[in-house]
């Protein structure tokens, strides 16, 4: 699934600048839903027990962040979530290693000493990806692997996050955040992102008056790329002062320029970079209302209709068997993406329109991608946090992260 730029809708209430708030959307995000939980589900706990994983809390995890720069933290942070979540926001310095692409992704930490402390996280207490990746790392010979199971949802409520060029671009398009250039003032005058203000880390005491009065204002700090500490210092200062939606654009001005985006020095934007999408030119696939993310189902439509779907539509539960045993959507078909190889998974799909669901949205997205790659053109996924007990389920849709007209 190709990476597109996160739209302004995502900016308002999703992983962009989540800080401590989720905006005023009528649909609660999974971040809010996950934050309510205080311990792993039985299925996740069984993985933790099976692989003898040590679970650490926010305070411990935060103590290992240090400056927040890659290569300058006490522990190596591993984000086990899918691309779209990782690109929208992550714990600063994190490297993505996804369970389904482990063999390729683990190469990203080649050269890391086997006794280096590693902290793995994903999308909260219900997310099985972090214990799975942690177990794989242990099997690969890493000896000091820990699990921050509260994960990104808790972190984003308590601290600053790292965001990608796509997120910053859409904040820029929507005028949805204050951009702070933490480089020396002479560098700022020579070239910066249009609209940014200059607050160098060494001049914070004299320039603090430039910080927003409203501490819920989204703020993005940046400087000269991954090797630059200054923007992390400013971001951490903002958090210490009580600002709730602080992000750091760690790739900084070099990545902005590499993407072909305009600076105060000039330049033309690449045609491939678009603006925010708020509605679709073709809003339905068959009888199913599409969401703003490619391949997704509109969350509000799903919540309203999943108990009585239109004819020719099947919900496919892609969770593990033990998860389904605790509860499932009546009438849904169970085809676990983890308990079936690709060929078996595809062979079991019904000849109907299909809506894939899991527990947090990650595996349903994977199922959609696997089905589409295998030639199945009637599949969609619901990006939502799902809680099932018996035959009663609640779906809390996530906000769009990658809006596009598809």
C-alpha positions as CSV (number, residue, x, y, z in Angstrom):
1,X,0.0,0.0,0.0
2,X,1.7,3.2,-1.1
3,X,2.4,5.9,1.4
4,X,0.5,9.2,0.9
5,X,0.5,12.4,2.8
6,X,-1.6,12.5,5.9
7,X,-4.5,14.9,5.4
8,X,-5.9,17.7,7.5
9,X,-8.6,15.5,8.9
10,X,-6.0,13.3,10.5
11,X,-4.3,16.4,11.8
12,X,-7.4,17.4,13.8
13,X,-7.9,14.3,15.9
14,X,-5.6,11.4,15.0
15,X,-1.9,10.7,15.5
16,X,-0.7,14.1,14.4
17,X,0.2,16.1,17.4
18,X,-1.9,13.8,19.6
19,X,-0.2,15.1,22.7
20,X,-2.9,14.7,25.3
21,X,-6.1,15.4,23.2
22,X,-8.1,13.9,20.4
23,X,-10.0,16.9,19.2
24,X,-13.7,17.3,18.9
25,X,-14.5,14.4,16.5
26,X,-17.7,12.5,16.9
27,X,-15.8,9.3,16.7
28,X,-13.4,8.5,19.6
29,X,-9.9,7.5,18.5
30,X,-8.2,4.2,19.5
31,X,-5.8,6.3,21.5
32,X,-8.5,7.3,23.9
33,X,-10.0,3.8,24.0
34,X,-6.6,2.2,24.7
35,X,-5.8,4.7,27.4
36,X,-8.7,3.3,29.5
37,X,-7.1,-0.1,29.8
38,X,-4.5,-0.6,32.5
39,X,-3.3,-4.2,31.8
40,X,-2.9,-6.6,28.9
41,X,-5.8,-8.7,27.6
42,X,-5.6,-12.4,28.4
43,X,-4.4,-13.2,24.9
44,X,-1.6,-10.6,25.1
45,X,-0.7,-11.7,28.6
46,X,-0.4,-15.3,27.5
47,X,2.2,-14.1,24.9
48,X,4.1,-12.2,27.6
49,X,4.1,-15.2,29.9
50,X,5.1,-17.6,27.1
51,X,8.1,-15.6,26.1
52,X,9.0,-14.4,29.6
53,X,8.9,-10.8,28.7
54,X,9.5,-8.0,31.2
55,X,6.9,-5.2,31.0
56,X,8.1,-1.7,31.9
57,X,6.0,1.4,32.5
58,X,6.1,5.0,31.2
59,X,8.4,6.3,33.9
60,X,11.0,3.7,33.2
61,X,10.6,4.1,29.4
62,X,10.9,7.8,29.7
63,X,14.1,7.5,31.7
64,X,15.7,5.7,28.8
65,X,14.9,8.3,26.1
66,X,17.7,10.7,27.0
67,X,17.9,13.5,24.4
68,X,15.4,11.7,22.1
69,X,17.9,11.6,19.2
70,X,18.6,8.4,17.3
71,X,21.7,6.8,18.7
72,X,21.7,9.0,21.8
73,X,19.2,7.1,23.9
74,X,20.0,4.7,26.7
75,X,17.7,2.1,25.2
76,X,16.9,1.3,21.6
77,X,13.2,1.9,20.9
78,X,11.3,-0.4,18.5
79,X,7.9,0.5,17.1
80,X,6.1,-2.7,16.1
81,X,3.1,-1.0,14.5
82,X,2.2,-0.9,10.8
83,X,3.7,1.8,8.4
84,X,0.7,4.1,8.5
85,X,0.7,4.3,12.3
86,X,4.5,4.6,12.6
87,X,4.6,7.4,9.9
88,X,1.9,9.4,11.6
89,X,3.6,9.5,15.0
90,X,5.9,7.5,17.2
91,X,8.1,7.7,20.3
92,X,11.2,9.8,19.4
93,X,14.1,7.9,18.0
94,X,12.1,4.7,17.3
95,X,12.9,2.3,14.6
96,X,10.1,0.3,13.0
97,X,10.3,-3.5,13.1
98,X,7.0,-5.1,12.2
99,X,6.2,-8.7,12.9
100,X,5.1,-9.7,9.4
101,X,8.2,-8.1,7.9
102,X,10.6,-9.1,10.7
103,X,13.3,-10.7,8.5
104,X,13.7,-7.5,6.5
105,X,13.0,-5.0,9.2
106,X,15.4,-6.5,11.8
107,X,18.2,-5.6,9.4
108,X,17.6,-2.0,10.4
109,X,19.4,-2.7,13.7
110,X,22.3,-4.7,12.3
111,X,25.4,-3.9,14.3
112,X,23.4,-3.3,17.5
113,X,25.2,-5.2,20.3
114,X,23.2,-8.2,21.4
115,X,23.2,-7.0,25.1
116,X,21.9,-3.5,24.2
117,X,18.7,-2.7,26.0
118,X,15.7,-2.8,23.7
119,X,12.2,-1.5,24.5
120,X,9.4,-2.6,22.2
121,X,6.0,-1.0,22.0
122,X,2.9,-0.9,19.7
123,X,-0.7,0.4,20.0
124,X,-1.5,-0.3,23.6
125,X,-2.5,-3.0,26.0
126,X,-4.6,-4.9,23.4
127,X,-1.8,-5.0,20.8
128,X,-0.1,-8.3,20.3
129,X,2.5,-7.0,17.9
130,X,4.9,-5.8,20.5
131,X,5.2,-9.1,22.4
132,X,5.5,-10.9,19.1
133,X,8.4,-8.7,17.9
134,X,10.0,-8.8,21.4
135,X,9.9,-12.6,21.3
136,X,11.4,-12.6,17.8
137,X,14.2,-10.3,18.9
138,X,15.0,-12.6,21.8
139,X,15.1,-15.5,19.4
140,X,17.5,-13.5,17.2
141,X,19.9,-13.3,20.1
142,X,19.1,-10.0,21.7
143,X,19.4,-10.5,25.4
144,X,17.9,-7.4,27.0
145,X,14.5,-7.0,25.5
146,X,11.7,-5.3,27.4
147,X,8.1,-4.4,26.6
148,X,6.4,-1.1,27.0
149,X,2.9,-2.6,26.6
150,X,0.9,0.6,27.4
151,X,2.7,1.8,24.2
152,X,2.1,4.7,21.9
153,X,-1.4,5.6,23.2
154,X,-0.1,6.3,26.7
155,X,3.1,7.9,25.5
156,X,1.3,10.4,23.2
157,X,-0.8,11.5,26.1
158,X,2.2,12.2,28.4
159,X,5.0,13.3,26.1
160,X,6.1,14.6,22.8
161,X,6.1,12.4,19.7
162,X,8.1,12.2,16.5
163,X,6.3,12.9,13.2
164,X,7.1,12.5,9.5
165,X,7.3,14.9,6.6
166,X,3.8,14.0,5.6
167,X,2.3,15.1,8.9
168,X,4.2,18.4,8.9
169,X,3.2,19.1,5.3
170,X,-0.5,18.7,6.2
171,X,-0.1,20.8,9.3
172,X,1.4,23.4,7.0
173,X,-1.4,23.1,4.5
174,X,-4.1,23.4,7.1
175,X,-2.4,26.1,9.2
176,X,-3.0,23.6,12.0
177,X,0.2,23.9,14.1
178,X,2.8,26.4,15.2
179,X,6.2,25.4,13.6
180,X,9.2,26.2,15.7
181,X,12.7,26.3,14.0
182,X,15.2,25.5,16.8
183,X,18.3,26.2,14.7
184,X,20.6,29.2,15.2
185,X,18.9,32.5,14.2
186,X,21.3,33.1,11.3
187,X,20.3,29.7,9.8
188,X,16.7,30.5,10.3
189,X,17.1,33.8,8.4
190,X,18.9,32.1,5.6
191,X,16.2,29.4,5.0
192,X,13.3,27.8,6.9
193,X,9.8,26.4,6.5
194,X,7.4,29.2,5.7
195,X,5.5,30.4,8.7
196,X,7.9,29.0,11.2
197,X,9.1,31.1,14.1
198,X,12.6,31.0,15.5
199,X,13.3,29.7,19.1
200,X,16.8,28.4,19.4
201,X,17.3,26.0,22.3
202,X,20.0,28.2,23.9
203,X,17.7,31.2,23.8
204,X,14.6,29.6,25.4
205,X,14.8,31.7,28.6
206,X,14.6,35.0,26.6
207,X,12.2,33.8,23.9
208,X,9.7,31.8,25.9
209,X,7.2,34.6,25.4
210,X,6.8,33.4,21.8
211,X,5.3,30.1,23.0
212,X,1.5,30.0,22.6
213,X,-0.7,31.2,25.4
214,X,-3.0,28.2,24.9
215,X,-1.2,25.1,26.0
216,X,-3.4,22.9,23.9
217,X,-2.0,24.5,20.7
218,X,-0.4,21.9,18.4
219,X,3.3,22.7,18.1
220,X,5.9,21.1,15.9
221,X,9.6,21.7,16.5
222,X,12.4,21.0,14.0
223,X,16.0,21.7,13.2
224,X,18.7,20.3,11.0
225,X,17.8,16.7,10.8
226,X,18.3,13.5,12.8
227,X,21.7,14.5,14.1
228,X,20.3,17.8,15.5
229,X,19.5,17.9,19.2
230,X,18.1,21.4,19.4
231,X,14.5,20.7,18.4
232,X,14.3,17.9,21.0
233,X,15.4,20.3,23.7
234,X,12.7,22.7,22.7
235,X,10.1,20.0,22.5
236,X,11.0,18.7,25.9
237,X,10.9,22.2,27.4
238,X,7.4,22.6,26.0
239,X,6.2,19.4,27.6
240,X,7.7,20.4,30.9
241,X,5.7,23.6,30.7
242,X,2.5,21.7,30.3
243,X,1.9,21.9,26.5
244,X,-0.2,18.9,25.5
245,X,0.3,18.6,21.7
246,X,4.0,18.7,21.1
247,X,5.7,16.9,18.1
248,X,9.2,16.9,16.9
249,X,10.0,16.7,13.2
250,X,13.2,14.9,13.7
251,X,14.1,14.6,10.0
252,X,13.9,18.4,9.9
253,X,14.6,20.9,7.2
254,X,16.8,18.6,5.1
255,X,13.9,16.2,4.7
256,X,11.5,19.0,3.9
257,X,13.7,20.2,1.1
258,X,14.4,16.7,-0.2
259,X,10.6,16.3,-0.5
260,X,10.6,19.3,-2.9
261,X,8.6,21.5,-0.5
262,X,8.8,25.2,-0.5
263,X,11.1,27.1,1.9
264,X,11.5,30.8,2.6
265,X,14.3,30.6,0.1
266,X,12.0,29.4,-2.6
267,X,11.5,26.1,-4.5
268,X,8.7,24.3,-6.2
269,X,6.6,21.6,-4.7
270,X,6.5,18.3,-6.4
271,X,3.3,17.5,-8.2
272,X,2.9,14.3,-6.4
273,X,2.4,16.1,-3.1
274,X,-1.3,16.9,-2.7
275,X,-3.5,18.6,-0.2
276,X,-6.0,17.4,2.3
277,X,-8.9,15.2,1.2
278,X,-12.2,15.6,3.0
279,X,-14.6,13.6,0.7
280,X,-14.4,11.0,-1.9
281,X,-15.5,11.3,-5.5
282,X,-16.7,7.7,-5.4
283,X,-17.9,7.2,-1.8
284,X,-19.1,3.6,-2.1
285,X,-17.6,0.2,-3.0
286,X,-20.7,-1.9,-3.8
287,X,-23.0,-1.3,-0.8
288,X,-20.2,-0.4,1.5
289,X,-19.4,3.3,2.3
290,X,-15.7,3.8,2.0
291,X,-13.5,5.7,4.5
292,X,-11.0,8.4,3.7
293,X,-8.0,6.0,4.1
294,X,-7.5,3.8,1.0
295,X,-9.1,0.4,1.6
296,X,-11.0,1.4,4.7
297,X,-14.6,1.4,5.6
298,X,-16.2,4.6,6.9
299,X,-16.2,4.2,10.7
300,X,-19.5,5.8,11.4
301,X,-21.2,3.8,8.6
302,X,-19.8,0.6,10.0
303,X,-20.9,1.2,13.6
304,X,-24.4,2.0,12.3
305,X,-24.7,-1.0,10.1
306,X,-22.4,-3.9,11.3
307,X,-25.3,-5.6,13.1
308,X,-27.4,-5.7,10.0
309,X,-25.1,-5.5,6.9
310,X,-26.4,-5.1,3.4
311,X,-26.8,-8.4,1.4
312,X,-23.6,-9.7,-0.1
313,X,-21.3,-8.3,2.7
314,X,-19.3,-10.5,5.1
315,X,-17.4,-9.5,8.2
316,X,-14.1,-11.5,8.4
317,X,-12.5,-11.7,11.8
318,X,-8.8,-12.0,11.3
319,X,-7.8,-12.3,15.0
320,X,-6.3,-15.4,16.6
321,X,-8.5,-18.3,17.8
322,X,-8.1,-17.5,21.5
323,X,-9.2,-13.9,20.9
324,X,-12.3,-15.0,19.1
325,X,-13.1,-17.5,21.8
326,X,-13.7,-14.6,24.2
327,X,-16.3,-13.0,21.9
328,X,-17.1,-12.3,18.3
329,X,-19.5,-10.5,16.0
330,X,-22.5,-12.8,15.3
331,X,-22.5,-13.9,11.7
332,X,-18.8,-13.1,11.1
333,X,-16.4,-15.5,9.5
334,X,-13.2,-16.4,11.3
335,X,-10.1,-16.5,9.1
336,X,-7.0,-15.7,11.2
337,X,-4.3,-13.9,9.4
338,X,-1.7,-15.3,11.8
339,X,-2.9,-18.9,11.8
340,X,-3.2,-19.3,8.0
341,X,-0.5,-18.9,5.3
342,X,-1.3,-16.6,2.4
343,X,-2.6,-19.3,0.2
344,X,-4.9,-20.7,2.8
345,X,-6.1,-17.3,3.9
346,X,-7.0,-16.3,0.3
347,X,-8.7,-19.7,-0.4
348,X,-11.1,-19.2,2.6
349,X,-12.3,-15.8,1.6
350,X,-16.0,-15.8,0.6
351,X,-17.2,-14.6,-2.8
352,X,-18.8,-11.5,-1.3
353,X,-17.7,-8.1,-0.3
354,X,-15.6,-8.5,2.8
355,X,-14.8,-6.2,5.8
356,X,-11.8,-7.4,7.7
357,X,-11.6,-6.6,11.4
358,X,-9.2,-7.3,14.3
359,X,-8.7,-5.8,17.7
360,X,-6.8,-2.5,17.0
361,X,-6.8,-2.0,13.2
362,X,-3.3,-3.2,12.4
363,X,-4.0,-6.8,11.4
364,X,-7.2,-5.8,9.5
365,X,-5.0,-3.5,7.4
366,X,-2.6,-6.3,6.8
367,X,-5.4,-8.6,5.8
368,X,-6.7,-6.0,3.3
369,X,-3.2,-5.7,1.8
370,X,-2.7,-9.4,1.6
371,X,-6.1,-10.0,-0.1
372,X,-5.5,-7.2,-2.6
373,X,-2.1,-8.4,-3.4
374,X,-3.5,-11.9,-4.0
375,X,-6.1,-10.6,-6.4
376,X,-9.1,-10.3,-4.1
377,X,-10.7,-7.0,-5.1
378,X,-13.8,-6.9,-2.8
379,X,-12.0,-6.6,0.5
380,X,-12.0,-3.5,2.8
381,X,-11.0,-3.1,6.4
382,X,-12.3,-1.4,9.5
383,X,-9.7,0.6,11.3
384,X,-11.0,0.4,14.9
385,X,-10.5,-0.8,18.4
386,X,-12.7,-3.8,19.0
387,X,-13.9,-5.2,22.3
388,X,-15.9,-8.4,22.2
389,X,-17.5,-10.4,25.1
390,X,-19.7,-13.2,24.0
391,X,-21.8,-12.0,21.1
392,X,-21.6,-8.3,22.1
393,X,-18.9,-6.2,20.5
394,X,-18.1,-2.5,20.5
395,X,-16.2,-0.8,17.7
396,X,-14.4,2.5,18.3
397,X,-13.2,3.7,14.9
398,X,-9.8,5.3,14.6
399,X,-9.5,8.7,12.9
400,X,-8.2,8.7,9.2
401,X,-4.5,8.8,9.0
402,X,-3.9,8.9,5.3
403,X,-6.8,10.6,3.5
404,X,-6.9,10.3,-0.2
405,X,-9.4,10.1,-3.0
406,X,-9.5,6.5,-4.0
